[in-house]
Amino acid sequence: MNKEIEIVGAGPAGLVAAINLAKAGCKVTVYEEKSEVGHRFHGDFQGLENWSSEEDAAVLLERLGIKTNYTCQPYSELTVFDANLNKRIIRSQRPLFYLVQRGHAPGCLDHGLMEQAKEADVEIVFNKRVDKLESGGIVGIGPRAADAIAKGIIFNTTMEDTAAAILDDTLAPKGYSYLLIHKNKATMATCMFKDFKREKECFERTVETFKKVFPKLNITDAKEFGGYGNFFFGKPAFENGKYYVGEAAGLQD
Ligand SMILES: Cc1cc2nc3c(=O)[nH]c(=O)nc-3n(C[C@H](O)[C@H](O)[C@H](O)COP(=O)(O)OP(=O)(O)OC[C@H]3O[C@@H](n4cnc5c(N)ncnc54)[C@H](O)[C@@H]3O)c2cc1C
């Protein structure tokens, strides 16, 4: 196969498509509007959820030909608090999720996938925004609207590895507040699905509440971050010669 394929967006969706197509013998070019991968992330932790399908997420990635050249730590325990701060611990035999880090730095998912794409001879053209793919291709440009927003901090802590969530509309309207700790680095955020104007207040309540339930949290060197996500159904993933992948196809988590 000597087909030439153009992909817009060097996020996980675009890069995984690129790696697979290049390995299948295609000549692949990825256009990325920023100067680096993972630009909209800040070294924050995310979870590759492992409850959505029978197949383990790590096995699925391996089956797709993706190597684990990034932090990918299984977590099998999640502490959940309700709005009255009643605590439940959810444990699972197989990992509930795999913790990954997002951003441009080594160890981050985005950086690892970029390296694998380069190894597979994918050409990545940075600082190149593409609004139209005249002759078709793959669109992996991420979210186009904010259905949910997140506001949080990354920080250092002396607390042990932890995954926790609080379900309380005064902290995260129709969403959840989360705390992920790995090797003394932490990410804490409110993820809100409505009342976006209350973002600051919800974020501050989130921090205060996590401090209350985890008195040993000891936050140092905190840096704020924010982001947004897009979810939708019903739009075709293939239209006018273009395949939509990842969040550009409405897919999340
Ligand atoms: C704070 C936060 C926490 C999250 N937590 C989780 C989590 O725990 N688990 C989970 O599964 N998901 C989580 N998500 C969602 C997850 O980050 C996204 O679903 C995922 O990054 C989507 O990958 P993607 O490749 O589709 O898009 P992106 O990662 O957004 O990548 C798209 C790329 O396309 C580039 N681009 C955009 N437009 C153009 C253009 N016109 N031309 C060229 N390049 C372009 C962008 O610069 C970007 O690099 C979270 C999101 C946020 C914001």
Ligand as a Chemical Component Dictionary entry (heavy atoms), coordinates in Angstrom:
data_LIG
# 
_chem_comp.id                   LIG 
_chem_comp.type                 NON-POLYMER 
_chem_comp.pdbx_formal_charge   0 
_chem_comp.three_letter_code    LIG 
# 
loop_
_chem_comp_atom.comp_id 
_chem_comp_atom.atom_id 
_chem_comp_atom.alt_atom_id 
_chem_comp_atom.type_symbol 
_chem_comp_atom.charge 
_chem_comp_atom.model_Cartn_x 
_chem_comp_atom.model_Cartn_y 
_chem_comp_atom.model_Cartn_z 
_chem_comp_atom.pdbx_ordinal 
LIG C1  C1  C 0 -9.138  18.758 32.238 1  
LIG C2  C2  C 0 -9.505  17.556 31.409 2  
LIG C3  C3  C 0 -9.520  16.306 32.013 3  
LIG C4  C4  C 0 -9.829  15.163 31.259 4  
LIG N1  N1  N 0 -9.807  13.952 31.857 5  
LIG C5  C5  C 0 -10.003 12.833 31.111 6  
LIG C6  C6  C 0 -9.881  11.543 31.690 7  
LIG O1  O1  O 0 -9.601  11.402 32.885 8  
LIG N2  N2  N 0 -10.068 10.458 30.892 9  
LIG C7  C7  C 0 -10.340 10.591 29.549 10 
LIG O2  O2  O 0 -10.488 9.571  28.864 11 
LIG N3  N3  N 0 -10.476 11.797 28.987 12 
LIG C8  C8  C 0 -10.297 12.912 29.719 13 
LIG N4  N4  N 0 -10.412 14.143 29.142 14 
LIG C9  C9  C 0 -10.740 14.193 27.717 15 
LIG C10 C10 C 0 -9.512  13.919 26.857 16 
LIG O3  O3  O 0 -8.495  14.822 27.175 17 
LIG C11 C11 C 0 -9.879  14.080 25.375 18 
LIG O4  O4  O 0 -11.035 13.325 25.088 19 
LIG C12 C12 C 0 -8.744  13.658 24.460 20 
LIG O5  O5  O 0 -7.597  14.442 24.649 21 
LIG C13 C13 C 0 -9.217  13.792 23.008 22 
LIG O6  O6  O 0 -8.177  13.414 22.171 23 
LIG P1  P1  P 0 -8.202  13.900 20.665 24 
LIG O7  O7  O 0 -6.995  13.326 20.028 25 
LIG O8  O8  O 0 -9.532  13.635 20.085 26 
LIG O9  O9  O 0 -8.081  15.515 20.778 27 
LIG P2  P2  P 0 -6.985  16.459 21.449 28 
LIG O10 O10 O 0 -6.228  15.752 22.511 29 
LIG O11 O11 O 0 -7.704  17.709 21.816 30 
LIG O12 O12 O 0 -5.999  16.767 20.257 31 
LIG C14 C14 C 0 -6.429  17.529 19.140 32 
LIG C15 C15 C 0 -5.213  18.189 18.499 33 
LIG O13 O13 O 0 -5.621  18.822 17.288 34 
LIG C16 C16 C 0 -4.986  20.099 17.200 35 
LIG N5  N5  N 0 -5.825  20.935 16.310 36 
LIG C17 C17 C 0 -7.065  21.420 16.584 37 
LIG N6  N6  N 0 -7.556  22.088 15.495 38 
LIG C18 C18 C 0 -6.594  21.995 14.553 39 
LIG C19 C19 C 0 -6.526  22.478 13.192 40 
LIG N7  N7  N 0 -7.541  23.135 12.610 41 
LIG N8  N8  N 0 -5.391  22.242 12.483 42 
LIG C20 C20 C 0 -4.354  21.551 13.053 43 
LIG N9  N9  N 0 -4.386  21.076 14.312 44 
LIG C21 C21 C 0 -5.499  21.278 15.047 45 
LIG C22 C22 C 0 -4.924  20.569 18.642 46 
LIG O14 O14 O 0 -3.921  21.562 18.827 47 
LIG C23 C23 C 0 -4.604  19.258 19.382 48 
LIG O15 O15 O 0 -3.215  19.039 19.503 49 
LIG C24 C24 C 0 -10.140 15.300 29.869 50 
LIG C25 C25 C 0 -10.145 16.565 29.275 51 
LIG C26 C26 C 0 -9.826  17.677 30.036 52 
LIG C27 C27 C 0 -9.816  19.026 29.359 53 
# 
loop_
_chem_comp_bond.comp_id 
_chem_comp_bond.atom_id_1 
_chem_comp_bond.atom_id_2 
_chem_comp_bond.value_order 
_chem_comp_bond.pdbx_ordinal 
LIG C1  C2  SING 1  
LIG C2  C3  SING 2  
LIG C2  C26 DOUB 3  
LIG C3  C4  DOUB 4  
LIG C4  N1  SING 5  
LIG C4  C24 SING 6  
LIG N1  C5  DOUB 7  
LIG C5  C6  SING 8  
LIG C5  C8  SING 9  
LIG C6  O1  DOUB 10 
LIG C6  N2  SING 11 
LIG N2  C7  SING 12 
LIG C7  O2  DOUB 13 
LIG C7  N3  SING 14 
LIG N3  C8  DOUB 15 
LIG C8  N4  SING 16 
LIG N4  C9  SING 17 
LIG N4  C24 SING 18 
LIG C9  C10 SING 19 
LIG C10 O3  SING 20 
LIG C10 C11 SING 21 
LIG C11 O4  SING 22 
LIG C11 C12 SING 23 
LIG C12 O5  SING 24 
LIG C12 C13 SING 25 
LIG C13 O6  SING 26 
LIG O6  P1  SING 27 
LIG P1  O7  DOUB 28 
LIG P1  O8  SING 29 
LIG P1  O9  SING 30 
LIG O9  P2  SING 31 
LIG P2  O10 DOUB 32 
LIG P2  O11 SING 33 
LIG P2  O12 SING 34 
LIG O12 C14 SING 35 
LIG C14 C15 SING 36 
LIG C15 O13 SING 37 
LIG C15 C23 SING 38 
LIG O13 C16 SING 39 
LIG C16 N5  SING 40 
LIG C16 C22 SING 41 
LIG N5  C17 SING 42 
LIG N5  C21 SING 43 
LIG C17 N6  DOUB 44 
LIG N6  C18 SING 45 
LIG C18 C19 SING 46 
LIG C18 C21 DOUB 47 
LIG C19 N7  SING 48 
LIG C19 N8  DOUB 49 
LIG N8  C20 SING 50 
LIG C20 N9  DOUB 51 
LIG N9  C21 SING 52 
LIG C22 O14 SING 53 
LIG C22 C23 SING 54 
LIG C23 O15 SING 55 
LIG C24 C25 DOUB 56 
LIG C25 C26 SING 57 
LIG C26 C27 SING 58 
# 
